[in-house]
Amino acid sequence: MKIAKIILKGFQQFENFCLDLVNPETGKPPEKVCFIGSNGTGKSTLLRLIINVLNMAKGAAHHPNQLANNPFFAVKIYAPSGNFFACYPPYGGYGGYSAPIVYYNADVEHTAEWHRFVTDPTQYTMPPNFCVQHYITSQPVPPLGSDRDVVIHVPADQSLLLEQENLPVTTLNEALNLFQNFPVFHSVSIANANEFWKIMIYLVKKRESDYQQYLKNPENKKKTIEEVETEFEKNNPEILLEIGELWNRILAKAGLEFDTEGARIPVQLNENLQAYVKVKSSGQSLTYNSLSSGIRNYIFKLGHIRALYFQRHIERGFLLVDEPENSLYPDLLYDLIDEYLSIIENTQLFVATHSPIIAAQFEPYERIHLDFDDREFVTASHGVTPIGDDPNDLLIKDFHVRSIYGKQGLQKWERFLDLRRLIGNTSDPTRKQQLIDEYLEIGNAYNFDPSR
């Protein structure tokens, strides 16, 4: 199940916003989407509205009376059972629902009435019989709610500190209670790291319980302990080792590592899981709050997401990440999207970013630039630079930045062009050589292209 189109009418800075996300070559919805654009163009708003409509989709279908209202939000969803639109008016913003969700057949977009409604800012109502004719009377897909569904929002929080000096404090008992009613929707941030740690504790203890049960299986009675352990290890990976492997790819760049061997596993219901990051060269343990805010946020977010997918077969997933570049050194950004993709499955990824390094990791059709038109309403256009292109090219061609040079750089560029003219017009050999030397010095220092 994936989102293929977004329609937003008469809401905040969106007047008649219609965004087609499908791959132009295959006609299929994308595995990943990247929203770019200046501040205020609604990147975070779109992420929140997508979460809202997915959350609303847990309920039953209703009679479609809201098409006579404004504002209006709809997403076109591709599903194995058939494509459809899920619609609702986003009056209350994030989390504030004032009307039920309604579903429409996908062929509704081929009608003249629908086209006028979603494109004409003065068209607020539909013909009386239109809604009854096209809406779906029953839930078009099973509601999001099974253990094979997950919706994750990663907000753009920044330098928040953990409440404790080391890892979050929770208990084995709290971890076990969490899984009695495990949710589909999750907000992943350092602000709720306790939820991540509850999942970690539960997975650690569940593996211990599974091992004890495995030993009791009749087919294992005649095997040696070594044989049973080898078979169990092969089919039952350890969450601490997987998180350690994931975190160490990031921590290694700072000379650090996750101390999985030194982790203290909870035994009693009131105990906590304790583990540390340590300096690789000396073995010295560090508190998590002593890590940089960027690395601290990054490893907790990735770890939390990995834990949500661990030993689960997700069939319907959505991951929405807002400004993942916050407080991270550029070197960590070049493989950031690959890191997220490596820990999810059957999940559509949405990212909102200001970073050309991150945006370069998306295909042009996956990269959506949001901008304001002459009336200050948001419009959308697809990217043009190829995936993996120089981020500087993205800044100019996709982010529409007028120049990548600062004030001094622009002054040097003007001097560079001026010197090129002066060299051609100067006949005195000594003076010409002076101009050539200055021209080469500026060109080498700023990597200016003489052919431009």
Sequence and secondary structure as in RCSB ss.txt:
>XXXX:A:sequence
MKIAKIILKGFQQFENFCLDLVNPETGKPPEKVCFIGSNGTGKSTLLRLIINVLNMAKGAAHHPNQLANNPFFAV
KIYAPSGNFFACYPPYGGYGGYSAPIVYYNADVEHTAEWHRFVTDPTQYTMPPNFCVQHYITSQPVPPLGSDRDV
VIHVPADQSLLLEQENLPVTTLNEALNLFQNFPVFHSVSIANANEFWKIMIYLVKKRESDYQQYLKNPENKKKTI
EEVETEFEKNNPEILLEIGELWNRILAKAGLEFDTEGARIPVQLNENLQAYVKVKSSGQSLTYNSLSSGIRNYIF
KLGHIRALYFQRHIERGFLLVDEPENSLYPDLLYDLIDEYLSIIENTQLFVATHSPIIAAQFEPYERIHLDFDDR
EFVTASHGVTPIGDDPNDLLIKDFHVRSIYGKQGLQKWERFLDLRRLIGNTSDPTRKQQLIDEYLEIGNAYNFDP
SR
>XXXX:A:secstr
 EEEEEEEEEETTEEEEEEE S TTT    SEEEEEESTTSSHHHHHHHHHHHHHHTTS      GGGSSSEEEE
EEE TT  EEEEE  TT TT   S  EEEEGGGGGSHHHHHHHH TT     TTHHHHHB SS SS  S STTEE
EEEE    S   SSSSS    HHHHHHHGGG  SEEE SGGGHHHHHHHHHHHHHHHHHHHHHHHHSGGGTTS H
HHHHHHHHHHS  HHHHHHHHHHHHHGGGTEEEEEEEEE   STT   EEEEEETTT  EE GGGS HHHHHHHH
HHHHHHHHHTT   SEEEEEEE TTTT  GGGTTTHHHHHHHT SSEEEEEE S HHHHTTS GGGEEEEEE TT
S EEEEE  S TT  HHHHHHHTS  S SS HHHHHHHHHHHHHHHHHHH   HHHHHHHHHHHHHHHHHHT  T
T 
